[in-house]
Amino acid sequence: MEKLKDKLNRIENLYKKIFLLILGSFLMIAPFWAGGLSMFLLSDTQVEWTKLHSVFVSAGVVFFVGGWAFNNIAKAIVAMVTRLSEKLSK
């Protein structure tokens, strides 16, 4: 039973990791899409870089790096929670 639980947990973490990587990639590409269309002469719309573009790129980087390092971050959080619970129980 324990092996099955570990296997399902690894599969769940893999799907979370893939989701974060795809979301981060999308958020990093989205601000450049309209500018790219204009650059390739597919659109006449001129795009100016705003704070919203910076927010999307920043969020994309955070999600992408979070997905890339998901297992390490999860292990660190579990270790911190375990230490806190041990200190509080004493």
C-alpha positions in Angstrom: 0.0 0.0 0.0 2.9 2.4 0.8 4.5 1.7 -2.5 1.3 2.6 -4.3 0.9 5.8 -2.3 4.5 6.9 -3.1 4.0 6.1 -6.8 0.8 8.2 -6.9 2.5 11.0 -5.1 5.4 11.0 -7.6 2.9 11.1 -10.5 1.0 13.9 -8.9 4.2 15.9 -8.4 5.2 15.3 -12.0 1.8 16.7 -13.2 2.2 19.7 -11.0 5.7 20.3 -12.3 4.6 20.0 -15.9 1.6 22.4 -15.3 3.9 25.0 -13.7 6.4 24.7 -16.6 3.6 25.2 -19.2 2.0 28.0 -17.3 5.3 29.8 -16.9 6.2 29.4 -20.5 2.8 30.8 -21.6 3.1 33.8 -19.3 6.6 34.5 -20.6 5.6 34.3 -24.2 2.2 36.1 -24.0 3.7 39.7 -23.6 5.9 39.3 -26.7 3.1 37.8 -29.0 1.6 41.1 -30.3 5.0 42.7 -30.7 6.1 39.6 -32.7 3.1 39.8 -34.9 3.9 43.4 -35.7 7.6 42.6 -36.3 6.7 39.9 -38.9 4.3 42.3 -40.5 1.3 40.2 -39.6 -0.4 43.0 -37.7 -0.5 46.8 -38.0 -0.9 47.3 -34.3 2.0 49.0 -32.5 2.5 47.6 -29.0 4.1 49.6 -26.2 5.7 47.9 -23.2 3.7 48.5 -20.1 3.8 47.5 -16.4 1.4 44.7 -17.2 3.9 43.2 -19.7 6.5 43.2 -17.0 4.2 41.6 -14.5 3.4 38.8 -17.0 7.0 38.1 -17.7 7.9 38.2 -14.0 5.1 35.8 -13.1 6.1 33.5 -16.0 9.7 33.4 -14.7 8.5 32.6 -11.2 6.2 29.8 -12.3 8.7 28.4 -14.7 11.5 28.3 -12.1 9.0 27.0 -9.5 8.0 24.2 -11.8 11.6 23.4 -12.6 12.6 23.3 -8.9 9.2 22.0 -7.6 10.5 18.8 -5.9 13.3 20.7 -4.1 10.9 23.4 -2.9 8.4 20.9 -1.7 11.1 19.0 0.2 12.3 22.2 1.8 8.8 23.2 2.9 8.2 19.7 4.4 11.5 19.9 6.3 10.6 23.3 7.7 7.1 22.2 8.8 8.6 19.1 10.4 11.1 21.1 12.4 8.5 23.6 13.5 6.1 20.8 14.6 8.9 19.1 16.5 9.8 22.3 18.3 6.2 23.1 19.1 5.5 19.6 20.5 8.5 19.9 23.0 
